[in-house]
Protein backbone atom coordinates (compact mmCIF):
# COMPACT_ATOMS: atom_id res chain seq x y z
CA UNK A 1 0.00 0.00 0.00
CA UNK A 2 1.07 3.46 -0.58
CA UNK A 3 0.44 5.97 1.95
CA UNK A 4 -1.82 8.85 2.04
CA UNK A 5 -0.71 11.80 4.36
CA UNK A 6 0.35 11.24 7.94
CA UNK A 7 -2.57 10.70 10.28
CA UNK A 8 -4.69 8.75 7.76
CA UNK A 9 -3.04 5.47 8.70
CA UNK A 10 -1.69 4.26 12.03
CA UNK A 11 1.96 3.41 11.41
CA UNK A 12 1.87 0.48 13.81
CA UNK A 13 -1.01 -1.10 11.85
CA UNK A 14 0.85 -0.57 8.59
CA UNK A 15 3.90 -2.32 10.02
CA UNK A 16 1.63 -5.15 11.15
CA UNK A 17 0.24 -5.42 7.62
CA UNK A 18 3.73 -5.90 6.17
CA UNK A 19 3.98 -9.18 8.05
CA UNK A 20 0.78 -10.62 6.60
CA UNK A 21 2.71 -12.07 3.66
CA UNK A 22 5.23 -13.83 5.89
CA UNK A 23 8.17 -13.23 8.24
CA UNK A 24 10.19 -10.05 7.78
CA UNK A 25 13.39 -8.76 9.32
CA UNK A 26 13.65 -5.47 11.15
CA UNK A 27 15.71 -4.08 8.26
CA UNK A 28 13.37 -5.32 5.52
CA UNK A 29 10.38 -3.71 7.25
CA UNK A 30 12.22 -0.38 7.26
CA UNK A 31 12.98 -0.71 3.56
CA UNK A 32 9.41 -1.63 2.67
CA UNK A 33 8.02 1.30 4.64
CA UNK A 34 10.24 3.70 2.69
CA UNK A 35 9.38 2.07 -0.64
CA UNK A 36 5.66 1.47 -0.20
CA UNK A 37 4.82 4.57 1.87
CA UNK A 38 7.04 7.27 0.35
CA UNK A 39 4.74 10.11 1.42
CA UNK A 40 4.28 9.05 5.04
CA UNK A 41 5.88 11.50 7.43
CA UNK A 42 6.61 9.03 10.20
CA UNK A 43 9.51 9.24 12.63
CA UNK A 44 12.74 7.55 11.58
CA UNK A 45 12.52 5.47 14.76
CA UNK A 46 8.95 4.29 14.13
CA UNK A 47 10.02 0.70 13.38
CA UNK A 48 12.30 0.56 16.43
CA UNK A 49 9.39 1.63 18.63
CA UNK A 50 6.58 -0.31 16.93
CA UNK A 51 8.09 -3.79 16.77
CA UNK A 52 8.61 -4.16 20.56
CA UNK A 53 5.10 -2.75 21.11
CA UNK A 54 3.59 -5.32 18.73
CA UNK A 55 5.52 -8.12 20.46
CA UNK A 56 4.30 -6.92 23.87
CA UNK A 57 0.70 -7.03 22.60
CA UNK A 58 1.16 -10.57 21.31
CA UNK A 59 0.45 -9.49 17.73
CA UNK A 60 3.86 -10.53 16.41
CA UNK A 61 6.66 -12.76 17.73
CA UNK A 62 10.44 -12.67 17.38
CA UNK A 63 11.32 -15.97 15.69
CA UNK A 64 15.01 -15.33 15.10
CA UNK A 65 17.58 -13.03 16.68
CA UNK A 66 20.31 -11.76 14.40
CA UNK A 67 23.77 -10.50 15.22
CA UNK A 68 22.42 -7.02 14.52
CA UNK A 69 18.98 -5.64 15.32
CA UNK A 70 18.27 -5.27 11.62
CA UNK A 71 18.59 -9.05 11.20
CA UNK A 72 15.97 -9.88 13.85
CA UNK A 73 13.16 -11.87 12.22
CA UNK A 74 9.50 -11.33 13.13
CA UNK A 75 6.30 -13.20 12.33
CA UNK A 76 2.68 -12.18 12.76
CA UNK A 77 0.52 -14.22 15.14
CA UNK A 78 -3.07 -15.37 14.69
CA UNK A 79 -4.08 -12.61 17.11
CA UNK A 80 -2.12 -10.16 14.96
CA UNK A 81 -3.94 -11.22 11.80
CA UNK A 82 -7.30 -10.91 13.54
CA UNK A 83 -6.41 -7.50 14.98
CA UNK A 84 -5.29 -6.13 11.62
CA UNK A 85 -8.41 -7.32 9.84
CA UNK A 86 -10.61 -5.86 12.60
CA UNK A 87 -8.83 -2.52 12.37
CA UNK A 88 -8.95 -2.52 8.55
CA UNK A 89 -12.71 -3.14 8.53
CA UNK A 90 -13.36 -0.33 11.00
CA UNK A 91 -10.97 2.10 9.28
CA UNK A 92 -12.56 1.45 5.89
CA UNK A 93 -16.02 2.29 7.22
CA UNK A 94 -15.00 5.36 9.20
CA UNK A 95 -15.64 8.83 7.81
CA UNK A 96 -12.69 11.17 8.05
CA UNK A 97 -12.98 14.66 9.49
CA UNK A 98 -14.82 17.03 7.19
CA UNK A 99 -12.96 20.03 8.57
CA UNK A 100 -9.28 20.85 8.43
CA UNK A 101 -7.35 23.46 10.45
CA UNK A 102 -7.10 25.69 7.39
CA UNK A 103 -10.87 25.64 6.97
CA UNK A 104 -11.29 26.66 10.60
CA UNK A 105 -8.90 29.57 10.13
CA UNK A 106 -10.71 30.72 6.98
CA UNK A 107 -14.15 30.58 8.59
CA UNK A 108 -13.00 32.62 11.59
CA UNK A 109 -10.80 35.03 9.66
CA UNK A 110 -11.12 38.81 9.28
CA UNK A 111 -11.11 40.72 5.96
CA UNK A 112 -7.58 42.01 6.55
CA UNK A 113 -6.33 38.42 6.70
CA UNK A 114 -7.47 37.61 3.16
CA UNK A 115 -4.09 38.17 1.41
CA UNK A 116 -2.36 35.86 3.89
CA UNK A 117 -5.12 33.27 3.57
CA UNK A 118 -4.81 33.19 -0.21
CA UNK A 119 -1.02 33.00 0.04
CA UNK A 120 -1.26 30.10 2.48
CA UNK A 121 -3.67 28.19 0.26
CA UNK A 122 -1.25 28.77 -2.62
CA UNK A 123 1.59 27.33 -0.53
CA UNK A 124 -0.49 24.26 0.26
CA UNK A 125 -1.30 23.92 -3.44
CA UNK A 126 2.38 24.05 -4.41
CA UNK A 127 3.20 21.40 -1.81
CA UNK A 128 0.38 19.23 -3.14
CA UNK A 129 1.68 19.66 -6.69
CA UNK A 130 5.11 18.48 -5.55
CA UNK A 131 3.55 15.46 -3.82
CA UNK A 132 1.52 14.75 -6.96
CA UNK A 133 4.69 14.70 -9.06
CA UNK A 134 6.36 12.39 -6.55
CA UNK A 135 3.38 10.03 -6.46
CA UNK A 136 3.19 9.90 -10.27
CA UNK A 137 6.95 9.32 -10.58
CA UNK A 138 6.77 6.53 -7.99
CA UNK A 139 3.87 4.89 -9.82
CA UNK A 140 5.80 5.04 -13.10
CA UNK A 141 8.89 3.58 -11.41
CA UNK A 142 6.95 0.69 -9.90
CA UNK A 143 5.43 -0.04 -13.31
CA UNK A 144 8.86 -0.06 -14.93
CA UNK A 145 10.24 -2.37 -12.24
CA UNK A 146 7.35 -4.78 -12.81
CA UNK A 147 5.96 -4.45 -9.28
CA UNK A 148 2.45 -3.83 -10.60
CA UNK A 149 2.38 -7.17 -12.37
CA UNK A 150 1.33 -7.77 -15.99
CA UNK A 151 -0.78 -5.21 -17.89
CA UNK A 152 -3.89 -7.40 -17.75
CA UNK A 153 -3.94 -7.30 -13.94
CA UNK A 154 -3.83 -11.09 -13.66
CA UNK A 155 -1.46 -10.87 -10.68
CA UNK A 156 -3.62 -9.93 -7.70
CA UNK A 157 -0.87 -8.42 -5.53
CA UNK A 158 0.37 -6.35 -8.47
CA UNK A 159 -3.15 -5.15 -9.19
CA UNK A 160 -3.68 -4.15 -5.56
CA UNK A 161 -0.31 -2.36 -5.47
CA UNK A 162 -1.24 -0.43 -8.62
CA UNK A 163 -4.69 0.47 -7.23
CA UNK A 164 -3.19 1.98 -4.08
CA UNK A 165 -0.48 3.87 -5.97
CA UNK A 166 -3.07 5.30 -8.38
CA UNK A 167 -5.28 6.25 -5.44
CA UNK A 168 -2.37 8.26 -3.99
CA UNK A 169 -1.93 10.05 -7.33
CA UNK A 170 -5.65 10.85 -7.40
CA UNK A 171 -5.60 12.11 -3.81
CA UNK A 172 -2.90 14.71 -4.51
CA UNK A 173 -4.48 15.65 -7.85
CA UNK A 174 -7.78 16.37 -6.08
CA UNK A 175 -6.01 18.34 -3.37
CA UNK A 176 -4.46 20.58 -6.01
CA UNK A 177 -7.89 21.10 -7.58
CA UNK A 178 -9.44 21.89 -4.18
CA UNK A 179 -6.80 24.52 -3.46
CA UNK A 180 -7.34 26.18 -6.82
CA UNK A 181 -11.09 26.33 -6.25
CA UNK A 182 -10.62 27.56 -2.69
CA UNK A 183 -8.40 30.44 -3.84
CA UNK A 184 -10.91 31.39 -6.53
CA UNK A 185 -13.76 31.38 -4.02
CA UNK A 186 -11.78 33.46 -1.52
CA UNK A 187 -11.09 36.06 -4.18
CA UNK A 188 -14.83 36.24 -4.85
CA UNK A 189 -14.45 37.18 -8.50
CA UNK A 190 -17.51 35.28 -9.70
CA UNK A 191 -21.26 35.22 -9.15
CA UNK A 192 -21.84 33.30 -5.90
CA UNK A 193 -25.44 32.52 -6.91
CA UNK A 194 -24.52 30.93 -10.23
CA UNK A 195 -24.78 27.16 -10.00
CA UNK A 196 -21.72 25.19 -11.04
CA UNK A 197 -21.10 21.43 -11.42
CA UNK A 198 -19.46 21.31 -7.97
CA UNK A 199 -22.73 22.54 -6.44
CA UNK A 200 -24.64 19.48 -7.67
CA UNK A 201 -24.00 16.10 -6.09
CA UNK A 202 -27.21 14.27 -6.84
C-alpha positions as semicolon CSV with decimal commas, in nm:
position;residue;x (nm);y (nm);z (nm)
1;X;0,000;0,000;0,000
2;X;0,107;0,346;-0,058
3;X;0,044;0,597;0,195
4;X;-0,182;0,885;0,204
5;X;-0,071;1,180;0,436
6;X;0,035;1,124;0,794
7;X;-0,257;1,070;1,028
8;X;-0,469;0,875;0,776
9;X;-0,304;0,547;0,870
10;X;-0,169;0,426;1,203
11;X;0,196;0,341;1,141
12;X;0,187;0,048;1,381
13;X;-0,101;-0,110;1,185
14;X;0,085;-0,057;0,859
15;X;0,390;-0,232;1,002
16;X;0,163;-0,515;1,115
17;X;0,024;-0,542;0,762
18;X;0,373;-0,590;0,617
19;X;0,398;-0,918;0,805
20;X;0,078;-1,062;0,660
21;X;0,271;-1,207;0,366
22;X;0,523;-1,383;0,589
23;X;0,817;-1,323;0,824
24;X;1,019;-1,005;0,778
25;X;1,339;-0,876;0,932
26;X;1,365;-0,547;1,115
27;X;1,571;-0,408;0,826
28;X;1,337;-0,532;0,552
29;X;1,038;-0,371;0,725
30;X;1,222;-0,038;0,726
31;X;1,298;-0,071;0,356
32;X;0,941;-0,163;0,267
33;X;0,802;0,130;0,464
34;X;1,024;0,370;0,269
35;X;0,938;0,207;-0,064
36;X;0,566;0,147;-0,020
37;X;0,482;0,457;0,187
38;X;0,704;0,727;0,035
39;X;0,474;1,011;0,142
40;X;0,428;0,905;0,504
41;X;0,588;1,150;0,743
42;X;0,661;0,903;1,020
43;X;0,951;0,924;1,263
44;X;1,274;0,755;1,158
45;X;1,252;0,547;1,476
46;X;0,895;0,429;1,413
47;X;1,002;0,070;1,338
48;X;1,230;0,056;1,643
49;X;0,939;0,163;1,863
50;X;0,658;-0,031;1,693
51;X;0,809;-0,379;1,677
52;X;0,861;-0,416;2,056
53;X;0,510;-0,275;2,111
54;X;0,359;-0,532;1,873
55;X;0,552;-0,812;2,046
56;X;0,430;-0,692;2,387
57;X;0,070;-0,703;2,260
58;X;0,116;-1,057;2,131
59;X;0,045;-0,949;1,773
60;X;0,386;-1,053;1,641
61;X;0,666;-1,276;1,773
62;X;1,044;-1,267;1,738
63;X;1,132;-1,597;1,569
64;X;1,501;-1,533;1,510
65;X;1,758;-1,303;1,668
66;X;2,031;-1,176;1,440
67;X;2,377;-1,050;1,522
68;X;2,242;-0,702;1,452
69;X;1,898;-0,564;1,532
70;X;1,827;-0,527;1,162
71;X;1,859;-0,905;1,120
72;X;1,597;-0,988;1,385
73;X;1,316;-1,187;1,222
74;X;0,950;-1,133;1,313
75;X;0,630;-1,320;1,233
76;X;0,268;-1,218;1,276
77;X;0,052;-1,422;1,514
78;X;-0,307;-1,537;1,469
79;X;-0,408;-1,261;1,711
80;X;-0,212;-1,016;1,496
81;X;-0,394;-1,122;1,180
82;X;-0,730;-1,091;1,354
83;X;-0,641;-0,750;1,498
84;X;-0,529;-0,613;1,162
85;X;-0,841;-0,732;0,984
86;X;-1,061;-0,586;1,260
87;X;-0,883;-0,252;1,237
88;X;-0,895;-0,252;0,855
89;X;-1,271;-0,314;0,853
90;X;-1,336;-0,033;1,100
91;X;-1,097;0,210;0,928
92;X;-1,256;0,145;0,589
93;X;-1,602;0,229;0,722
94;X;-1,500;0,536;0,920
95;X;-1,564;0,883;0,781
96;X;-1,269;1,117;0,805
97;X;-1,298;1,466;0,949
98;X;-1,482;1,703;0,719
99;X;-1,296;2,003;0,857
100;X;-0,928;2,085;0,843
101;X;-0,735;2,346;1,045
102;X;-0,710;2,569;0,739
103;X;-1,087;2,564;0,697
104;X;-1,129;2,666;1,060
105;X;-0,890;2,957;1,013
106;X;-1,071;3,072;0,698
107;X;-1,415;3,058;0,859
108;X;-1,300;3,262;1,159
109;X;-1,080;3,503;0,966
110;X;-1,112;3,881;0,928
111;X;-1,111;4,072;0,596
112;X;-0,758;4,201;0,655
113;X;-0,633;3,842;0,670
114;X;-0,747;3,761;0,316
115;X;-0,409;3,817;0,141
116;X;-0,236;3,586;0,389
117;X;-0,512;3,327;0,357
118;X;-0,481;3,319;-0,021
119;X;-0,102;3,300;0,004
120;X;-0,126;3,010;0,248
121;X;-0,367;2,819;0,026
122;X;-0,125;2,877;-0,262
123;X;0,159;2,733;-0,053
124;X;-0,049;2,426;0,026
125;X;-0,130;2,392;-0,344
126;X;0,238;2,405;-0,441
127;X;0,320;2,140;-0,181
128;X;0,038;1,923;-0,314
129;X;0,168;1,966;-0,669
130;X;0,511;1,848;-0,555
131;X;0,355;1,546;-0,382
132;X;0,152;1,475;-0,696
133;X;0,469;1,470;-0,906
134;X;0,636;1,239;-0,655
135;X;0,338;1,003;-0,646
136;X;0,319;0,990;-1,027
137;X;0,695;0,932;-1,058
138;X;0,677;0,653;-0,799
139;X;0,387;0,489;-0,982
140;X;0,580;0,504;-1,310
141;X;0,889;0,358;-1,141
142;X;0,695;0,069;-0,990
143;X;0,543;-0,004;-1,331
144;X;0,886;-0,006;-1,493
145;X;1,024;-0,237;-1,224
146;X;0,735;-0,478;-1,281
147;X;0,596;-0,445;-0,928
148;X;0,245;-0,383;-1,060
149;X;0,238;-0,717;-1,237
150;X;0,133;-0,777;-1,599
151;X;-0,078;-0,521;-1,789
152;X;-0,389;-0,740;-1,775
153;X;-0,394;-0,730;-1,394
154;X;-0,383;-1,109;-1,366
155;X;-0,146;-1,087;-1,068
156;X;-0,362;-0,993;-0,770
157;X;-0,087;-0,842;-0,553
158;X;0,037;-0,635;-0,847
159;X;-0,315;-0,515;-0,919
160;X;-0,368;-0,415;-0,556
161;X;-0,031;-0,236;-0,547
162;X;-0,124;-0,043;-0,862
163;X;-0,469;0,047;-0,723
164;X;-0,319;0,198;-0,408
165;X;-0,048;0,387;-0,597
166;X;-0,307;0,530;-0,838
167;X;-0,528;0,625;-0,544
168;X;-0,237;0,826;-0,399
169;X;-0,193;1,005;-0,733
170;X;-0,565;1,085;-0,740
171;X;-0,560;1,211;-0,381
172;X;-0,290;1,471;-0,451
173;X;-0,448;1,565;-0,785
174;X;-0,778;1,637;-0,608
175;X;-0,601;1,834;-0,337
176;X;-0,446;2,058;-0,601
177;X;-0,789;2,110;-0,758
178;X;-0,944;2,189;-0,418
179;X;-0,680;2,452;-0,346
180;X;-0,734;2,618;-0,682
181;X;-1,109;2,633;-0,625
182;X;-1,062;2,756;-0,269
183;X;-0,840;3,044;-0,384
184;X;-1,091;3,139;-0,653
185;X;-1,376;3,138;-0,402
186;X;-1,178;3,346;-0,152
187;X;-1,109;3,606;-0,418
188;X;-1,483;3,624;-0,485
189;X;-1,445;3,718;-0,850
190;X;-1,751;3,528;-0,970
191;X;-2,126;3,522;-0,915
192;X;-2,184;3,330;-0,590
193;X;-2,544;3,252;-0,691
194;X;-2,452;3,093;-1,023
195;X;-2,478;2,716;-1,000
196;X;-2,172;2,519;-1,104
197;X;-2,110;2,143;-1,142
198;X;-1,946;2,131;-0,797
199;X;-2,273;2,254;-0,644
200;X;-2,464;1,948;-0,767
201;X;-2,400;1,610;-0,609
202;X;-2,721;1,427;-0,684
